[in-house]
Amino acid sequence: SDCGGELVVAVDKGTFYVRIVSSDPFKAPNEPYAIKVLYEEPRNGLEREPNNIASSGQLLEAEQTYQGRLSSQLDQDWYRVTVSKAVDLFVSVRSEDVTNFYWKVRVLDSDEKVLVEESCSLETCDLGSTVLLVRLLAAGDYFIVIEPYSLDAFSNGVYEIEVSMREVIEPPVVVENVTADKGASELR
């Protein structure tokens, strides 16, 4: 944080270091400063850093709200959802800071292929929320990535994310071995 303030970070167990540097690389501050580091037991609902890659994606439980923060133009927050059957996945992302903070949300499959993407920018997100819906037909892990809308956009913002799932009652039937010949089709 520049010029004082509070920085809250949710992390897993480990050893951590605090680095203090001058905001001006050519001179040191003239005034003394104080630093206070507090620890509290982890709470559900907070994003855990680092989570900039799929393998560190935090598992999201359905119907629970999590708070996250994009802290730079290069920050990505990866989350993971696990499904055991075909579901419709609803992803809701919202922020109270809609005048300065814009984001992009993507849902990816286990191979990190984008299934759906939506942005919240000045032109598209006047209510401060984005909702995505995607039908997941296969059981397994899927990823949700939240990142700044663009490298030029303000990206130091707090958001809330929540996922919900609804079982697909009748998944689509996949017909195999179908051929078409001059407009007619036949099953083999």
C-alpha positions as CSV (number, residue, x, y, z in Angstrom):
1,S,0.0,0.0,0.0
2,D,1.3,3.5,-0.9
3,C,1.5,6.2,1.8
4,G,-0.1,4.2,4.6
5,G,-3.3,2.4,4.9
6,E,-4.3,-1.2,5.5
7,L,-3.6,-4.2,3.4
8,V,-5.6,-7.4,4.2
9,V,-4.4,-10.7,2.7
10,A,-5.8,-14.2,3.2
11,V,-3.0,-16.8,3.0
12,D,-2.5,-20.5,3.8
13,K,0.0,-21.7,6.4
14,G,3.6,-20.7,5.9
15,T,6.3,-18.1,6.5
16,F,5.7,-14.6,5.1
17,Y,7.8,-11.5,4.9
18,V,6.9,-7.9,4.7
19,R,9.0,-5.8,2.4
20,I,9.1,-2.0,2.8
21,V,10.5,0.1,0.1
22,S,10.5,3.8,-0.8
23,S,7.9,4.9,-3.3
24,D,10.7,7.0,-4.9
25,P,13.6,4.9,-6.0
26,F,16.1,7.8,-5.7
27,K,15.5,8.8,-2.1
28,A,14.6,7.3,1.3
29,P,11.8,8.7,3.4
30,N,12.8,11.3,6.0
31,E,10.1,10.4,8.5
32,P,10.0,7.2,10.6
33,Y,7.2,4.8,10.0
34,A,5.4,2.1,12.0
35,I,4.2,-1.3,10.8
36,K,1.8,-3.6,12.5
37,V,1.1,-7.2,11.3
38,L,-1.9,-8.9,12.7
39,Y,-2.9,-12.5,12.3
40,E,-6.4,-13.9,12.6
41,E,-7.7,-17.4,12.1
42,P,-8.9,-18.0,8.5
43,R,-12.5,-17.3,7.8
44,N,-14.6,-18.8,5.1
45,G,-15.5,-16.4,2.4
46,L,-12.2,-14.7,1.7
47,E,-10.0,-15.2,-1.4
48,R,-6.7,-16.9,-0.7
49,E,-3.6,-15.6,-2.4
50,P,-1.6,-16.5,-4.3
51,N,-4.1,-17.7,-6.8
52,N,-2.9,-16.5,-10.2
53,I,-2.9,-20.0,-11.9
54,A,-5.3,-22.9,-12.2
55,S,-3.4,-25.2,-9.8
56,S,-3.8,-22.6,-7.0
57,G,-7.5,-22.0,-7.7
58,Q,-9.5,-21.8,-4.5
59,L,-12.4,-24.2,-4.2
60,L,-15.8,-22.5,-4.1
61,E,-18.8,-24.0,-2.4
62,A,-22.2,-23.3,-3.9
63,E,-24.4,-20.7,-2.3
64,Q,-21.6,-19.1,-0.4
65,T,-20.3,-15.6,-1.0
66,Y,-16.6,-15.0,-1.2
67,Q,-14.8,-11.7,-1.2
68,G,-11.8,-11.1,-3.5
69,R,-9.6,-8.3,-4.6
70,L,-7.8,-7.5,-7.8
71,S,-4.7,-5.7,-6.6
72,S,-3.0,-4.8,-10.0
73,Q,-3.5,-4.8,-13.7
74,L,-1.8,-8.2,-13.9
75,D,-3.6,-9.9,-11.0
76,Q,-5.8,-12.8,-11.8
77,D,-8.0,-14.6,-9.2
78,W,-8.6,-18.3,-10.0
79,Y,-11.3,-20.3,-8.4
80,R,-12.3,-23.9,-8.9
81,V,-15.7,-25.6,-8.8
82,T,-16.2,-29.4,-8.8
83,V,-19.3,-30.9,-10.2
84,S,-20.3,-34.6,-10.0
85,K,-23.1,-34.5,-12.6
86,A,-24.5,-32.3,-15.3
87,V,-25.4,-28.9,-13.9
88,D,-26.2,-25.3,-14.9
89,L,-23.6,-23.2,-13.3
90,F,-24.5,-19.6,-12.3
91,V,-21.6,-17.3,-11.5
92,S,-22.4,-13.9,-9.9
93,V,-19.7,-11.2,-9.5
94,R,-20.5,-7.9,-8.1
95,S,-18.8,-4.8,-6.7
96,E,-20.0,-1.6,-5.0
97,D,-17.2,0.4,-6.8
98,V,-18.7,0.5,-10.3
99,T,-17.3,3.9,-11.2
100,N,-13.7,2.9,-11.1
101,F,-13.4,-0.8,-11.0
102,Y,-14.0,-3.0,-14.1
103,W,-13.4,-6.7,-14.5
104,K,-13.6,-9.7,-16.9
105,V,-15.0,-13.1,-15.7
106,R,-14.3,-16.4,-17.6
107,V,-15.4,-20.0,-16.9
108,L,-13.0,-22.6,-18.2
109,D,-13.0,-26.3,-18.4
110,S,-10.3,-28.6,-16.9
111,D,-8.1,-28.1,-20.0
112,E,-8.4,-24.3,-19.4
113,K,-10.5,-23.8,-22.6
114,V,-12.9,-20.8,-22.2
115,L,-16.5,-21.9,-22.1
116,V,-18.1,-18.5,-21.5
117,E,-16.7,-14.9,-20.8
118,E,-18.4,-11.7,-19.7
119,S,-17.0,-8.2,-18.9
120,C,-18.0,-5.5,-16.6
121,S,-16.9,-2.1,-18.0
122,L,-18.2,1.4,-18.1
123,E,-20.3,0.5,-21.2
124,T,-21.6,-2.9,-20.0
125,C,-21.9,-2.8,-16.2
126,D,-23.8,0.1,-14.9
127,L,-25.3,-2.0,-12.1
128,G,-22.0,-3.3,-10.8
129,S,-22.7,-7.0,-11.3
130,T,-22.0,-9.7,-13.9
131,V,-23.9,-13.0,-14.1
132,L,-22.8,-15.9,-16.2
133,L,-24.7,-19.1,-17.0
134,V,-23.0,-22.1,-18.5
135,R,-24.2,-25.7,-18.8
136,L,-21.6,-28.2,-17.6
137,L,-22.3,-31.6,-19.0
138,A,-19.3,-33.6,-17.7
139,A,-18.4,-34.2,-14.1
140,G,-15.0,-32.7,-13.0
141,D,-13.3,-29.5,-12.1
142,Y,-14.0,-26.2,-13.8
143,F,-12.3,-22.8,-13.3
144,I,-13.5,-19.3,-12.8
145,V,-11.0,-16.5,-13.5
146,I,-11.6,-12.9,-12.5
147,E,-9.1,-10.4,-13.9
148,P,-9.0,-6.7,-14.8
149,Y,-11.1,-5.6,-17.8
150,S,-8.0,-4.4,-19.6
151,L,-4.4,-3.4,-18.8
152,D,-5.5,0.2,-19.0
153,A,-8.5,-0.2,-16.6
154,F,-8.3,0.6,-12.9
155,S,-8.0,-2.8,-11.3
156,N,-7.5,-2.3,-7.6
157,G,-11.0,-3.3,-6.5
158,V,-12.9,-5.5,-4.1
159,Y,-15.6,-7.8,-5.4
160,E,-17.9,-10.6,-4.2
161,I,-18.3,-13.9,-6.1
162,E,-21.0,-16.5,-5.6
163,V,-21.8,-19.7,-7.5
164,S,-24.9,-21.7,-7.6
165,M,-25.8,-24.9,-9.4
166,R,-28.9,-26.5,-10.7
167,E,-29.0,-30.1,-11.7
168,V,-29.7,-30.7,-15.4
169,I,-32.8,-33.0,-15.3
170,E,-32.5,-34.3,-18.9
171,P,-29.1,-33.8,-20.4
172,P,-29.0,-33.6,-24.2
173,V,-28.8,-37.0,-26.0
174,V,-25.7,-37.4,-28.1
175,V,-26.5,-39.4,-31.2
176,E,-23.5,-41.2,-32.7
177,N,-22.8,-42.7,-36.1
178,V,-25.2,-40.4,-38.0
179,T,-24.5,-39.8,-41.6
180,A,-26.2,-37.5,-44.1
181,D,-26.7,-38.2,-47.8
182,K,-28.4,-35.6,-50.0
183,G,-30.5,-34.2,-47.2
184,A,-31.5,-37.5,-45.7
185,S,-30.0,-39.0,-42.6
186,E,-29.9,-42.5,-41.4
187,L,-28.7,-44.3,-38.3
188,R,-26.2,-47.1,-38.7
